[in-house]
């Protein structure tokens, strides 16, 4: 996954339904820029530097894979989308919505289009007061002073009044709390691990990730499948059994739920394809002896991708030992999964066709997948 940057954003409005404007801005920022993690109180404050109606102001934190210049561009597009019109005077004027980058972690940027930290923020209480709600100990990278100290020393005499209504975090629309354990499954190259990581990161979930990269038999299997198939499948089964047994039972009090990038039943699906008939009968016996003791996921998500997309993804991620996987093998795996899912009556299963989606690079597609999972 791409590196996340933590942005502190100030937002304000003094035209129309001001609170509704702030909420709408948060919703669109979440849709287009990234995950919102903190939101301040809303404050009513007098217009700064010009005569106009009072403003509603707030600050929030958004984590995004976008670089600062792209975040600025998105914020400006959102302002226009929400009804902000081009300035007609040289000075300050009333606005439906105002969105400004205050901090981009500890970055200092001085370009023709962007200055970070926001210039003169330390002189404006309508910025510092809500910022202090969510980041009192954060240091200004130029002034080397904490936000709380900047607020205490600010000479702005404006009186800010907290509004007794809280902005809602748009991420709360996705309710994962009804599940304690979710398994994300899919064919080779379907993006299951990437999706699992993103959900874990954005929704405070404990990750259970398959340790396939540590398996010394996997590259050997792709070179000589008939020789190493049984050894590979047994090693995977043992490792998956151990990991699921240990990780699912070990509660993490600081996480809200668990999400894994596999379900142990994949061992039977793959082994049916890779093993000889007599080997598979033995393997199946051993599998069910172990499987009956394992906890089953509360939700089983299967990411379906067509074979062409799978091959494109496999080529893109560039693992040497995967580059010669043929279409027939991928199609057998897909059939094996779908046959298994059709036979399950006790599982809560969602099959999501992501063949036309890029939820790794495209945030709109990622949110679409979340909506399918959470029935939003």
Secondary structure as UniProt FT lines:
FT   STRAND          5..13
FT   HELIX           18..32
FT   STRAND          35..39
FT   STRAND          42..45
FT   STRAND          55..64
FT   HELIX           68..81
FT   TURN            82..83
FT   STRAND          98..104
FT   TURN            105..106
FT   STRAND          109..110
FT   STRAND          115..116
FT   TURN            119..120
FT   HELIX           121..123
FT   HELIX           125..135
FT   TURN            136..137
FT   TURN            141..143
FT   HELIX           147..152
FT   STRAND          161..163
FT   HELIX           170..173
FT   TURN            177..178
FT   STRAND          181..186
FT   TURN            188..189
FT   HELIX           192..202
FT   TURN            203..204
FT   STRAND          205..208
FT   HELIX           212..214
FT   HELIX           217..223
FT   HELIX           225..249
FT   TURN            253..254
FT   STRAND          257..260
FT   TURN            264..265
FT   HELIX           266..274
FT   HELIX           277..291
FT   TURN            292..293
FT   STRAND          299..304
FT   HELIX           307..317
FT   HELIX           320..322
FT   TURN            323..324
FT   HELIX           327..343
FT   STRAND          349..353
FT   TURN            355..356
FT   TURN            359..361
FT   HELIX           363..374
//
